[in-house]
Amino acid sequence: MSVWKDIWTVIYREFMIIREHPIYLFGSVGVMLACALFYFTFFGAGLPSDIPIGVVDLDNSSVSREFRRQLDATQLGKVIEFENYEEARLRMQKGQLAGICVIPEGMYEDLLSSRQPTLSFYVNGLYFVSGALSYKDILQMVNLTGGAVQREVLRARGMTDSQIMGLIRPVDIDLHQIGNVYTNYGYYLCNILLPGCLELVTIIMVIYSLGMELKYGTSKHLMKLGDNSIITVLTGKMAVYTALFSLIGLVLVIAMYHWMRFPLAGSIWNMFIGIILLVLASEAVGIFIIGCLPVPRLALSIGALYSVLGFSLSGFTLPIEAMPAWIQGLSEAFPLRHYYLFYVQENIFASGFAGWYREVIHLLIFFFVPIPVLLRLKGAFIKGNFPKD
Amino acid sequence: MKERKTFAGRWIQDFLGICNHELKQIFSDWGVMLIFFVAGLAYPLLYNVVYLNGILNDTPVAVVDEAACSQSREFIRQIDATREVEVAFKCINMDEAQRLMQQRKVKGIILFPRDFGDKLEALETAKLSVYADMSSFLYYKNALMATNFVMLDNIRSIQIERYEALGYTAQEASQLTRPILYEENNPYNRAFSYNIFLVTAILLIIIQQTMFYGMSLLAGTQREKNHSFASLPDRLSGHGVSRVVLGRGFAYWLVYMAVGLYIAFIVPAIFGLPQRGDFKDILILLLFFVTDCVLFSQTWSVLISRRETVFVLFLAISPICLFLTGTSWPTISFSGFWKVFSWIFPSTFGVQAFLNMNTAGGDLSAASSQILALSIQTLVYYFLAYATLYAENWAINHEREIREVREKIDEKRGLDRKKNAALISGEETE
């Protein structure tokens, strides 16, 4: 009976702390709002357009002009003309061109007399998305131009269009992009980056909130309120943050899959489960870090180093299997990694419980992580036996 | 008897004194040391290890060969032989392949429909289907690239057969199928490796962010202990601000030129990242970049009034800085607002300049616009750092007035700090 009362006292006290220090709301709601604003608007329509591609037209014939015009007309590319290759190369080195196409001198003549002219193109792989897309765009245009030349020759022979299609394009690919039909970078990245921010904010905020009790020596009184039970105290404090971060998580999921209409193959209710588990696991990690190292500033530095690494180790950009084996093992220690695997099952394949129950178990295992350090934390809270400076 | 010093002499003495004091602070604070030296030195190594291979090879795919003709079998063999893709399973039907994909044993499915062979026989367009798992774009890229290469290769041999069937000679057919040859080059990053563009960008962001976090940590500590550097030169009464800004800055500058040399030259050498730039050019960039970062950090650390708050407020900015450099999502596609926003950070220009020179092998002219931008930024941040110091000095001298305003606000919000203190820390005040 009195345990519940103690928990209520701790909760009420936590509300008062949050009310008195605006940093708690700035650091949680404020930071998440800022991140959401950034990532939701940053990727615009989701696919870049009008990427500058340099064309050095040494031929200047009707065919090369058509090639330039067509390349410029693609949604992806925007042609900038150059007199010579050197000039274009310097611009590409400055990062101002995603690619360069050099149309050889006498290409038209060579085409007419079947001498197979060679077109050279260069892409800048240091600016990744624009480089890769310009590569795709230029290659496609070269193949289309080749096809157009064939079509002209075959038409002159009096062949029908369907016969010509069979000759120009004997095999074709029918592409199905599962989970992201339009190759939308915004959908792709926000789906994990924003939960990643939530993980980061949760870990840091939990460490901060527990750390401040130590720093200002208020932990002793707090323990008294909780009848010297670390479980009661943590339950009270974490109840507040669980409510706060779960609410942020739910709003985030609604924002992504309802307001912003990100594709979602599975059910939004299951995504709620995923995000709340992510919040809970992150809280456990936060308690573990401050419990291991009850010095607020060091714990916060460690928490910062840990949570920033979480983005890379979730494996949503460069997949985990391309990383060294021991890094693959390390990735298991990050809640975001398991959230990502959960998301793949629910959001992309809609496989439901059978698909993601393992990730739920993984995330639940994080709950046990703080147990070994609870006594240490209790000691620090009551006796203040940790280095102060 | 006291010797009368010239202005310059006193300036230099103060400058060195402040710098010395700040260096002592840095090296006696474990939190700062952890950020500067453990993070600053180990993080570049760690990121390199994470992205060591940088490319994804042999993405497992499942093949459903409903056509079961000689052409489809040849196709499958060739796809398996590509660097990008490995045919891990041959499935009887789509259901089986889809199950494998859901279990994440394969990251793509290639389906040869029943009529694939017949269409080829009938000289029509035969279609094969590629299903790609979009959970990472690299899976999609690999599955698509491998099938595309093999398809283009096959198209040619099929076309030659068909042309020959129409009565063209072998040479004519070969010329007709490939009227234009092409030669592709990706000179700076041949295989679109992640480590070459991403890790190189992360390196400079580590310099900027660790410096900002470390400096804010220290500034917050000093403000907490009520001996902020802004109150140090009392006898100067607001006139010696420049030697405080520069003296403090110089301490960080010294530390970070060392860290910067390590990050910009030694780390890439350890991991074999491209280092095509001239040593002298990169050194010049580093001088500009580190100077800019020092003043940037001094300016923004004014927002940090408590030791620990920098992580609470600004940790999430690090991945945002990475996106603002334009190495992944191109700068050309930024909206006007985010473009201007990106000018706040030295990393935006520093990373681009570093990529253009160190990785693309350009000389200083390849980074001239970025270096100009860094210089302007440095100048602006110098004056802002100056202004923030004045502002803080003013705030320290008007502490009582500020407290009164705060109390008024508390009253309006109905916040009773004394009552709260009793609840929070158990202190019964008066």
Interface residues (C-beta under 8 A of the other chain):
Chain A: Y12 R13 M16 I17 R19 E20 I23 F26 G27 G30 V31 A34 C35 F38 T41 F42 F43 G44 P48 S49 D50 I51 P52 L90 M92 Q93 K94 G95 A98 M107 L111 S114 R115 Q116 P117 T118 L119 S120 F121 Y122 V123 N124 G125 L126 Y127 F128 V129 S130 G131 A132 Y135 L139 V142 N143 T145 G146 V149 Q150 V153 S162 Q163 M165 G166 L167 I168 R169 P170 V171 D172 I173 D174 L175 H176 Q177 I178 G179 N180 T183 Y185 Y188 L193 G196 C197 L200 V201 I204 M205 Y208 G211 M212 K215 Y216 G217 T218 K220 H221 K224 P296 R297 L298 L300 S301 I302 G303 A304 L305 S307 V308 L309 F311 S312 L313 G315 F316 T317 L318 P319 E321 A322 M323 P324 I327 Y340 Y343 V344 Q345 I348 F349 S351 G355
Chain B: W30 G31 L34 I35 V38 A39 Y43 L46 Y47 V49 V50 Y51 L52 N53 G54 I55 L56 N57 M101 Q102 R104 L120 A122 L123 E124 T125 A126 K127 L128 S129 V130 Y131 A132 D133 M134 S135 S136 F137 L138 Y139 Y140 K141 L144 T147 N148 M151 L152 N154 I155 I158 Q159 R162 Y163 E172 Q175 L176 T177 R178 P179 I180 L181 Y182 E183 E184 N185 N186 P187 Y188 N189 R190 F192 S193 Y194 I196 F197 L198 T200 Y213 L217 R306 R307 E308 T309 F311 V312 L313 L315 A316 S318 P319 I320 F323 G326 T327 S328 W329 P330 I332 S333 F334 S335 F337 W338 Q352 L355 N356 T359 A360 G361 G362 S365 A366 A367 S369 L415 R417 N420 L423 I424 S425 G426 E427
